[in-house]
Amino acid sequence: MDVNDLRSIVTVLSLLVFLGIVLWAWSARRKAAFEEAGRLPFADTAATPGTGGQQR
């Protein structure tokens, strides 16, 4: 086994990890969580616990 074999194995493993992340991100189970996270910038800061209703 030379260094080119190791590089090929690392490349294939990296591709598989990337495809796994893509499938996880686009899965229907994650849609609600991602939509909620997408609305966070528009959330009212007074409703955030721990701020005491004060804006910084």
N, CA, C and O atoms as a Tripos MOL2 file, in Angstrom:
@<TRIPOS>MOLECULE
protein
  224   223    56     0     0
PROTEIN
NO_CHARGES

@<TRIPOS>ATOM
      1 N           0.8620   -1.1730    0.0000 N.3       1 MET1
      2 CA          0.0000    0.0000    0.0000 C.3       1 MET1
      3 C           0.9080    1.2350    0.0000 C.2       1 MET1
      4 O           1.7320    1.4280    0.8940 O.2       1 MET1
      5 N           0.7300    2.0470   -1.0140 N.am      2 ASP2
      6 CA          1.5280    3.2670   -1.0590 C.3       2 ASP2
      7 C           0.6470    4.4760   -0.7390 C.2       2 ASP2
      8 O          -0.5360    4.3350   -0.4290 O.2       2 ASP2
      9 N           1.2340    5.6380   -0.8170 N.am      3 VAL3
     10 CA          0.5390    6.8540   -0.4030 C.3       3 VAL3
     11 C          -0.6620    7.1540   -1.3120 C.2       3 VAL3
     12 O          -1.6290    7.7620   -0.8530 O.2       3 VAL3
     13 N          -0.6270    6.7560   -2.5550 N.am      4 ASN4
     14 CA         -1.7480    7.0060   -3.4670 C.3       4 ASN4
     15 C          -2.9750    6.1860   -3.0880 C.2       4 ASN4
     16 O          -4.1030    6.6490   -3.2570 O.2       4 ASN4
     17 N          -2.7710    4.9830   -2.5820 N.am      5 ASP5
     18 CA         -3.8940    4.1810   -2.0980 C.3       5 ASP5
     19 C          -4.5480    4.8530   -0.8970 C.2       5 ASP5
     20 O          -5.7740    4.9120   -0.8000 O.2       5 ASP5
     21 N          -3.7310    5.3560    0.0080 N.am      6 LEU6
     22 CA         -4.2520    6.0540    1.1800 C.3       6 LEU6
     23 C          -5.0260    7.3120    0.7680 C.2       6 LEU6
     24 O          -6.0810    7.6090    1.3270 O.2       6 LEU6
     25 N          -4.5040    8.0320   -0.1940 N.am      7 ARG7
     26 CA         -5.2010    9.2330   -0.6870 C.3       7 ARG7
     27 C          -6.5440    8.8720   -1.3080 C.2       7 ARG7
     28 O          -7.5300    9.5840   -1.1200 O.2       7 ARG7
     29 N          -6.5840    7.7860   -2.0350 N.am      8 SER8
     30 CA         -7.8440    7.3400   -2.6490 C.3       8 SER8
     31 C          -8.8630    6.9630   -1.5770 C.2       8 SER8
     32 O         -10.0390    7.3100   -1.6880 O.2       8 SER8
     33 N          -8.4230    6.2640   -0.5560 N.am      9 ILE9
     34 CA         -9.3230    5.8580    0.5250 C.3       9 ILE9
     35 C          -9.8640    7.0780    1.2480 C.2       9 ILE9
     36 O         -11.0560    7.1410    1.5490 O.2       9 ILE9
     37 N          -8.9990    8.0550    1.5320 N.am     10 VAL10
     38 CA         -9.4310    9.2730    2.2150 C.3      10 VAL10
     39 C         -10.4070   10.0510    1.3500 C.2      10 VAL10
     40 O         -11.3680   10.6210    1.8680 O.2      10 VAL10
     41 N         -10.1830   10.0860    0.0540 N.am     11 THR11
     42 CA        -11.0920   10.7880   -0.8540 C.3      11 THR11
     43 C         -12.4700   10.1390   -0.8710 C.2      11 THR11
     44 O         -13.4840   10.8350   -0.8240 O.2      11 THR11
     45 N         -12.5140    8.8220   -0.9380 N.am     12 VAL12
     46 CA        -13.7940    8.1080   -0.9510 C.3      12 VAL12
     47 C         -14.5170    8.2890    0.3770 C.2      12 VAL12
     48 O         -15.7280    8.5070    0.3940 O.2      12 VAL12
     49 N         -13.7970    8.2010    1.4870 N.am     13 LEU13
     50 CA        -14.4210    8.4050    2.7970 C.3      13 LEU13
     51 C         -14.9410    9.8300    2.9400 C.2      13 LEU13
     52 O         -16.0140   10.0390    3.5060 O.2      13 LEU13
     53 N         -14.2020   10.8050    2.4410 N.am     14 SER14
     54 CA        -14.6560   12.2000    2.5010 C.3      14 SER14
     55 C         -15.9240   12.4000    1.6750 C.2      14 SER14
     56 O         -16.8300   13.1210    2.0930 O.2      14 SER14
     57 N         -15.9930   11.7700    0.5140 N.am     15 LEU15
     58 CA        -17.1910   11.8640   -0.3210 C.3      15 LEU15
     59 C         -18.3870   11.2440    0.3950 C.2      15 LEU15
     60 O         -19.4830   11.8020    0.3640 O.2      15 LEU15
     61 N         -18.1880   10.1080    1.0330 N.am     16 LEU16
     62 CA        -19.2790    9.4530    1.7530 C.3      16 LEU16
     63 C         -19.7630   10.2970    2.9270 C.2      16 LEU16
     64 O         -20.9660   10.3820    3.1760 O.2      16 LEU16
     65 N         -18.8390   10.9170    3.6470 N.am     17 VAL17
     66 CA        -19.2260   11.7890    4.7540 C.3      17 VAL17
     67 C         -19.9960   12.9950    4.2250 C.2      17 VAL17
     68 O         -21.0110   13.3800    4.8040 O.2      17 VAL17
     69 N         -19.5310   13.5890    3.1410 N.am     18 PHE18
     70 CA        -20.2200   14.7220    2.5340 C.3      18 PHE18
     71 C         -21.6320   14.3410    2.1090 C.2      18 PHE18
     72 O         -22.5790   15.0770    2.3870 O.2      18 PHE18
     73 N         -21.7840   13.2150    1.4470 N.am     19 LEU19
     74 CA        -23.1050   12.7790    1.0160 C.3      19 LEU19
     75 C         -24.0100   12.4850    2.2130 C.2      19 LEU19
     76 O         -25.2130   12.7410    2.1550 O.2      19 LEU19
     77 N         -23.4480   11.9550    3.2860 N.am     20 GLY20
     78 CA        -24.2190   11.7220    4.5000 C.3      20 GLY20
     79 C         -24.7260   13.0270    5.0990 C.2      20 GLY20
     80 O         -25.8710   13.0980    5.5450 O.2      20 GLY20
     81 N         -23.8930   14.0500    5.1140 N.am     21 ILE21
     82 CA        -24.3060   15.3530    5.6360 C.3      21 ILE21
     83 C         -25.3870   15.9650    4.7550 C.2      21 ILE21
     84 O         -26.3410   16.5500    5.2670 O.2      21 ILE21
     85 N         -25.2530   15.8410    3.4570 N.am     22 VAL22
     86 CA        -26.2650   16.3670    2.5330 C.3      22 VAL22
     87 C         -27.5960   15.6530    2.7500 C.2      22 VAL22
     88 O         -28.6410   16.3010    2.8110 O.2      22 VAL22
     89 N         -27.5710   14.3480    2.8640 N.am     23 LEU23
     90 CA        -28.8120   13.5960    3.0960 C.3      23 LEU23
     91 C         -29.4400   13.9710    4.4320 C.2      23 LEU23
     92 O         -30.6630   14.0770    4.5280 O.2      23 LEU23
     93 N         -28.6260   14.1710    5.4630 N.am     24 TRP24
     94 CA        -29.1350   14.5800    6.7730 C.3      24 TRP24
     95 C         -29.7800   15.9560    6.6850 C.2      24 TRP24
     96 O         -30.8590   16.1750    7.2350 O.2      24 TRP24
     97 N         -29.1260   16.8790    5.9980 N.am     25 ALA25
     98 CA        -29.6370   18.2460    5.9280 C.3      25 ALA25
     99 C         -30.9150   18.3390    5.1060 C.2      25 ALA25
    100 O         -31.7650   19.1790    5.3990 O.2      25 ALA25
    101 N         -31.0720   17.5170    4.1020 N.am     26 TRP26
    102 CA        -32.2430   17.5810    3.2340 C.3      26 TRP26
    103 C         -33.3300   16.5860    3.6220 C.2      26 TRP26
    104 O         -34.3220   16.4460    2.9060 O.2      26 TRP26
    105 N         -33.1590   15.8970    4.7400 N.am     27 SER27
    106 CA        -34.1740   14.9280    5.1410 C.3      27 SER27
    107 C         -35.4380   15.6450    5.6220 C.2      27 SER27
    108 O         -35.3700   16.7530    6.1540 O.2      27 SER27
    109 N         -36.5630   15.0140    5.4330 N.am     28 ALA28
    110 CA        -37.8520   15.6070    5.8070 C.3      28 ALA28
    111 C         -37.9730   15.7660    7.3230 C.2      28 ALA28
    112 O         -38.6790   16.6580    7.7930 O.2      28 ALA28
    113 N         -37.2970   14.9160    8.0900 N.am     29 ARG29
    114 CA        -37.3700   15.0140    9.5530 C.3      29 ARG29
    115 C         -36.7420   16.2980   10.0690 C.2      29 ARG29
    116 O         -37.1430   16.7850   11.1270 O.2      29 ARG29
    117 N         -35.7820   16.8580    9.3690 N.am     30 ARG30
    118 CA        -35.0700   18.0440    9.8250 C.3      30 ARG30
    119 C         -35.7180   19.3440    9.3560 C.2      30 ARG30
    120 O         -35.3140   20.4230    9.7910 O.2      30 ARG30
    121 N         -36.7060   19.2600    8.4850 N.am     31 LYS31
    122 CA        -37.2900   20.4600    7.8850 C.3      31 LYS31
    123 C         -37.8490   21.4200    8.9300 C.2      31 LYS31
    124 O         -37.5920   22.6220    8.8600 O.2      31 LYS31
    125 N         -38.6020   20.9160    9.8850 N.am     32 ALA32
    126 CA        -39.2110   21.7820   10.9010 C.3      32 ALA32
    127 C         -38.1450   22.4790   11.7400 C.2      32 ALA32
    128 O         -38.2700   23.6660   12.0400 O.2      32 ALA32
    129 N         -37.1020   21.7530   12.1190 N.am     33 ALA33
    130 CA        -36.0360   22.3470   12.9410 C.3      33 ALA33
    131 C         -35.2960   23.4320   12.1680 C.2      33 ALA33
    132 O         -34.9630   24.4750   12.7330 O.2      33 ALA33
    133 N         -35.0340   23.2000   10.8860 N.am     34 PHE34
    134 CA        -34.3270   24.1990   10.0850 C.3      34 PHE34
    135 C         -35.2050   25.4150    9.8160 C.2      34 PHE34
    136 O         -34.7030   26.5390    9.7710 O.2      34 PHE34
    137 N         -36.5150   25.2070    9.6370 N.am     35 GLU35
    138 CA        -37.3980   26.3540    9.4420 C.3      35 GLU35
    139 C         -37.4690   27.2000   10.7140 C.2      35 GLU35
    140 O         -37.4880   28.4290   10.6460 O.2      35 GLU35
    141 N         -37.5080   26.5420   11.8660 N.am     36 GLU36
    142 CA        -37.5130   27.2710   13.1290 C.3      36 GLU36
    143 C         -36.2060   28.0560   13.3070 C.2      36 GLU36
    144 O         -36.2240   29.2070   13.7430 O.2      36 GLU36
    145 N         -35.0920   27.4350   12.9730 N.am     37 ALA37
    146 CA        -33.8020   28.1240   13.0770 C.3      37 ALA37
    147 C         -33.7150   29.2870   12.0930 C.2      37 ALA37
    148 O         -33.0670   30.2930   12.3790 O.2      37 ALA37
    149 N         -34.3580   29.1570   10.9480 N.am     38 GLY38
    150 CA        -34.3630   30.2390    9.9720 C.3      38 GLY38
    151 C         -35.1770   31.4450   10.4210 C.2      38 GLY38
    152 O         -34.9350   32.5630    9.9640 O.2      38 GLY38
    153 N         -36.1440   31.2260   11.3150 N.am     39 ARG39
    154 CA        -36.9550   32.3310   11.8290 C.3      39 ARG39
    155 C         -36.3280   33.0110   13.0500 C.2      39 ARG39
    156 O         -36.8270   34.0480   13.4850 O.2      39 ARG39
    157 N         -35.2730   32.4670   13.6020 N.am     40 LEU40
    158 CA        -34.6580   33.0210   14.8050 C.3      40 LEU40
    159 C         -34.2150   34.4820   14.6610 C.2      40 LEU40
    160 O         -34.3990   35.2450   15.6090 O.2      40 LEU40
    161 N         -33.6460   34.9100   13.5410 N.am     41 PRO41
    162 CA        -33.2430   36.3200   13.4590 C.3      41 PRO41
    163 C         -34.4140   37.2950   13.5700 C.2      41 PRO41
    164 O         -34.2160   38.4610   13.9130 O.2      41 PRO41
    165 N         -35.6120   36.8390   13.2890 N.am     42 PHE42
    166 CA        -36.7860   37.7080   13.3240 C.3      42 PHE42
    167 C         -37.5650   37.5910   14.6360 C.2      42 PHE42
    168 O         -38.6040   38.2300   14.8050 O.2      42 PHE42
    169 N         -37.0640   36.7800   15.5540 N.am     43 ALA43
    170 CA        -37.7470   36.5830   16.8330 C.3      43 ALA43
    171 C         -37.6340   37.8410   17.6850 C.2      43 ALA43
    172 O         -36.6610   38.5890   17.5880 O.2      43 ALA43
    173 N         -38.6360   38.0590   18.5130 N.am     44 ASP44
    174 CA        -38.6540   39.2120   19.4060 C.3      44 ASP44
    175 C         -37.6100   39.0040   20.5010 C.2      44 ASP44
    176 O         -37.5880   37.9530   21.1400 O.2      44 ASP44
    177 N         -36.7540   39.9850   20.7210 N.am     45 THR45
    178 CA        -35.7040   39.8340   21.7330 C.3      45 THR45
    179 C         -36.2710   39.8610   23.1420 C.2      45 THR45
    180 O         -35.6550   39.3180   24.0590 O.2      45 THR45
    181 N         -37.4480   40.4870   23.3400 N.am     46 ALA46
    182 CA        -38.0390   40.5330   24.6790 C.3      46 ALA46
    183 C         -38.5290   39.1480   25.0980 C.2      46 ALA46
    184 O         -38.6610   38.8840   26.2930 O.2      46 ALA46
    185 N         -38.7960   38.2810   24.1620 N.am     47 ALA47
    186 CA        -39.2880   36.9380   24.4760 C.3      47 ALA47
    187 C         -38.1440   35.9770   24.7750 C.2      47 ALA47
    188 O         -38.3800   34.8240   25.1360 O.2      47 ALA47
    189 N         -36.9150   36.4400   24.6280 N.am     48 THR48
    190 CA        -35.7720   35.5800   24.8730 C.3      48 THR48
    191 C         -35.4920   35.4810   26.3570 C.2      48 THR48
    192 O         -35.2910   36.5090   27.0030 O.2      48 THR48
    193 N         -35.4720   34.2690   26.9310 N.am     49 PRO49
    194 CA        -35.2340   34.1340   28.3680 C.3      49 PRO49
    195 C         -33.8190   34.5910   28.7280 C.2      49 PRO49
    196 O         -32.8650   34.3880   27.9770 O.2      49 PRO49
    197 N         -33.7200   35.2060   29.8870 N.am     50 GLY50
    198 CA        -32.4120   35.6060   30.3810 C.3      50 GLY50
    199 C         -32.0100   37.0310   30.0270 C.2      50 GLY50
    200 O         -30.9970   37.5230   30.5240 O.2      50 GLY50
    201 N         -32.7770   37.6980   29.1860 N.am     51 THR51
    202 CA        -32.4230   39.0720   28.8300 C.3      51 THR51
    203 C         -33.1670   40.0810   29.6860 C.2      51 THR51
    204 O         -32.8030   41.2570   29.7060 O.2      51 THR51
    205 N         -34.1930   39.6490   30.3870 N.am     52 GLY52
    206 CA        -34.9400   40.5610   31.2260 C.3      52 GLY52
    207 C         -35.7720   41.5370   30.4400 C.2      52 GLY52
    208 O         -36.2010   42.5590   30.9760 O.2      52 GLY52
    209 N         -36.0110   41.2410   29.1650 N.am     53 GLY53
    210 CA        -36.8160   42.1190   28.3320 C.3      53 GLY53
    211 C         -36.0870   43.3610   27.8610 C.2      53 GLY53
    212 O         -36.7040   44.2480   27.2720 O.2      53 GLY53
    213 N         -34.7850   43.4440   28.1080 N.am     54 GLN54
    214 CA        -34.0200   44.6140   27.7070 C.3      54 GLN54
    215 C         -33.2370   44.2980   26.4520 C.2      54 GLN54
    216 O         -32.7040   43.2010   26.2870 O.2      54 GLN54
    217 N         -33.1790   45.2810   25.5720 N.am     55 GLN55
    218 CA        -32.3900   45.1300   24.3610 C.3      55 GLN55
    219 C         -31.0040   45.7000   24.6180 C.2      55 GLN55
    220 O         -30.8280   46.6540   25.3760 O.2      55 GLN55
    221 N         -30.0570   45.1040   23.9830 N.am     56 ARG56
    222 CA        -28.6670   45.5760   24.1470 C.3      56 ARG56
    223 C         -28.3110   46.5710   23.0950 C.2      56 ARG56
    224 O         -27.1880   47.0740   23.0760 O.2      56 ARG56
@<TRIPOS>BOND
     1     1     2 1
     2     2     3 1
     3     3     4 2
     4     3     5 am
     5     5     6 1
     6     6     7 1
     7     7     8 2
     8     7     9 am
     9     9    10 1
    10    10    11 1
    11    11    12 2
    12    11    13 am
    13    13    14 1
    14    14    15 1
    15    15    16 2
    16    15    17 am
    17    17    18 1
    18    18    19 1
    19    19    20 2
    20    19    21 am
    21    21    22 1
    22    22    23 1
    23    23    24 2
    24    23    25 am
    25    25    26 1
    26    26    27 1
    27    27    28 2
    28    27    29 am
    29    29    30 1
    30    30    31 1
    31    31    32 2
    32    31    33 am
    33    33    34 1
    34    34    35 1
    35    35    36 2
    36    35    37 am
    37    37    38 1
    38    38    39 1
    39    39    40 2
    40    39    41 am
    41    41    42 1
    42    42    43 1
    43    43    44 2
    44    43    45 am
    45    45    46 1
    46    46    47 1
    47    47    48 2
    48    47    49 am
    49    49    50 1
    50    50    51 1
    51    51    52 2
    52    51    53 am
    53    53    54 1
    54    54    55 1
    55    55    56 2
    56    55    57 am
    57    57    58 1
    58    58    59 1
    59    59    60 2
    60    59    61 am
    61    61    62 1
    62    62    63 1
    63    63    64 2
    64    63    65 am
    65    65    66 1
    66    66    67 1
    67    67    68 2
    68    67    69 am
    69    69    70 1
    70    70    71 1
    71    71    72 2
    72    71    73 am
    73    73    74 1
    74    74    75 1
    75    75    76 2
    76    75    77 am
    77    77    78 1
    78    78    79 1
    79    79    80 2
    80    79    81 am
    81    81    82 1
    82    82    83 1
    83    83    84 2
    84    83    85 am
    85    85    86 1
    86    86    87 1
    87    87    88 2
    88    87    89 am
    89    89    90 1
    90    90    91 1
    91    91    92 2
    92    91    93 am
    93    93    94 1
    94    94    95 1
    95    95    96 2
    96    95    97 am
    97    97    98 1
    98    98    99 1
    99    99   100 2
   100    99   101 am
   101   101   102 1
   102   102   103 1
   103   103   104 2
   104   103   105 am
   105   105   106 1
   106   106   107 1
   107   107   108 2
   108   107   109 am
   109   109   110 1
   110   110   111 1
   111   111   112 2
   112   111   113 am
   113   113   114 1
   114   114   115 1
   115   115   116 2
   116   115   117 am
   117   117   118 1
   118   118   119 1
   119   119   120 2
   120   119   121 am
   121   121   122 1
   122   122   123 1
   123   123   124 2
   124   123   125 am
   125   125   126 1
   126   126   127 1
   127   127   128 2
   128   127   129 am
   129   129   130 1
   130   130   131 1
   131   131   132 2
   132   131   133 am
   133   133   134 1
   134   134   135 1
   135   135   136 2
   136   135   137 am
   137   137   138 1
   138   138   139 1
   139   139   140 2
   140   139   141 am
   141   141   142 1
   142   142   143 1
   143   143   144 2
   144   143   145 am
   145   145   146 1
   146   146   147 1
   147   147   148 2
   148   147   149 am
   149   149   150 1
   150   150   151 1
   151   151   152 2
   152   151   153 am
   153   153   154 1
   154   154   155 1
   155   155   156 2
   156   155   157 am
   157   157   158 1
   158   158   159 1
   159   159   160 2
   160   159   161 am
   161   161   162 1
   162   162   163 1
   163   163   164 2
   164   163   165 am
   165   165   166 1
   166   166   167 1
   167   167   168 2
   168   167   169 am
   169   169   170 1
   170   170   171 1
   171   171   172 2
   172   171   173 am
   173   173   174 1
   174   174   175 1
   175   175   176 2
   176   175   177 am
   177   177   178 1
   178   178   179 1
   179   179   180 2
   180   179   181 am
   181   181   182 1
   182   182   183 1
   183   183   184 2
   184   183   185 am
   185   185   186 1
   186   186   187 1
   187   187   188 2
   188   187   189 am
   189   189   190 1
   190   190   191 1
   191   191   192 2
   192   191   193 am
   193   193   194 1
   194   194   195 1
   195   195   196 2
   196   195   197 am
   197   197   198 1
   198   198   199 1
   199   199   200 2
   200   199   201 am
   201   201   202 1
   202   202   203 1
   203   203   204 2
   204   203   205 am
   205   205   206 1
   206   206   207 1
   207   207   208 2
   208   207   209 am
   209   209   210 1
   210   210   211 1
   211   211   212 2
   212   211   213 am
   213   213   214 1
   214   214   215 1
   215   215   216 2
   216   215   217 am
   217   217   218 1
   218   218   219 1
   219   219   220 2
   220   219   221 am
   221   221   222 1
   222   222   223 1
   223   223   224 2
@<TRIPOS>SUBSTRUCTURE
     1 MET1         2 RESIDUE 1 A MET
     2 ASP2         6 RESIDUE 1 A ASP
     3 VAL3        10 RESIDUE 1 A VAL
     4 ASN4        14 RESIDUE 1 A ASN
     5 ASP5        18 RESIDUE 1 A ASP
     6 LEU6        22 RESIDUE 1 A LEU
     7 ARG7        26 RESIDUE 1 A ARG
     8 SER8        30 RESIDUE 1 A SER
     9 ILE9        34 RESIDUE 1 A ILE
    10 VAL10       38 RESIDUE 1 A VAL
    11 THR11       42 RESIDUE 1 A THR
    12 VAL12       46 RESIDUE 1 A VAL
    13 LEU13       50 RESIDUE 1 A LEU
    14 SER14       54 RESIDUE 1 A SER
    15 LEU15       58 RESIDUE 1 A LEU
    16 LEU16       62 RESIDUE 1 A LEU
    17 VAL17       66 RESIDUE 1 A VAL
    18 PHE18       70 RESIDUE 1 A PHE
    19 LEU19       74 RESIDUE 1 A LEU
    20 GLY20       78 RESIDUE 1 A GLY
    21 ILE21       82 RESIDUE 1 A ILE
    22 VAL22       86 RESIDUE 1 A VAL
    23 LEU23       90 RESIDUE 1 A LEU
    24 TRP24       94 RESIDUE 1 A TRP
    25 ALA25       98 RESIDUE 1 A ALA
    26 TRP26      102 RESIDUE 1 A TRP
    27 SER27      106 RESIDUE 1 A SER
    28 ALA28      110 RESIDUE 1 A ALA
    29 ARG29      114 RESIDUE 1 A ARG
    30 ARG30      118 RESIDUE 1 A ARG
    31 LYS31      122 RESIDUE 1 A LYS
    32 ALA32      126 RESIDUE 1 A ALA
    33 ALA33      130 RESIDUE 1 A ALA
    34 PHE34      134 RESIDUE 1 A PHE
    35 GLU35      138 RESIDUE 1 A GLU
    36 GLU36      142 RESIDUE 1 A GLU
    37 ALA37      146 RESIDUE 1 A ALA
    38 GLY38      150 RESIDUE 1 A GLY
    39 ARG39      154 RESIDUE 1 A ARG
    40 LEU40      158 RESIDUE 1 A LEU
    41 PRO41      162 RESIDUE 1 A PRO
    42 PHE42      166 RESIDUE 1 A PHE
    43 ALA43      170 RESIDUE 1 A ALA
    44 ASP44      174 RESIDUE 1 A ASP
    45 THR45      178 RESIDUE 1 A THR
    46 ALA46      182 RESIDUE 1 A ALA
    47 ALA47      186 RESIDUE 1 A ALA
    48 THR48      190 RESIDUE 1 A THR
    49 PRO49      194 RESIDUE 1 A PRO
    50 GLY50      198 RESIDUE 1 A GLY
    51 THR51      202 RESIDUE 1 A THR
    52 GLY52      206 RESIDUE 1 A GLY
    53 GLY53      210 RESIDUE 1 A GLY
    54 GLN54      214 RESIDUE 1 A GLN
    55 GLN55      218 RESIDUE 1 A GLN
    56 ARG56      222 RESIDUE 1 A ARG
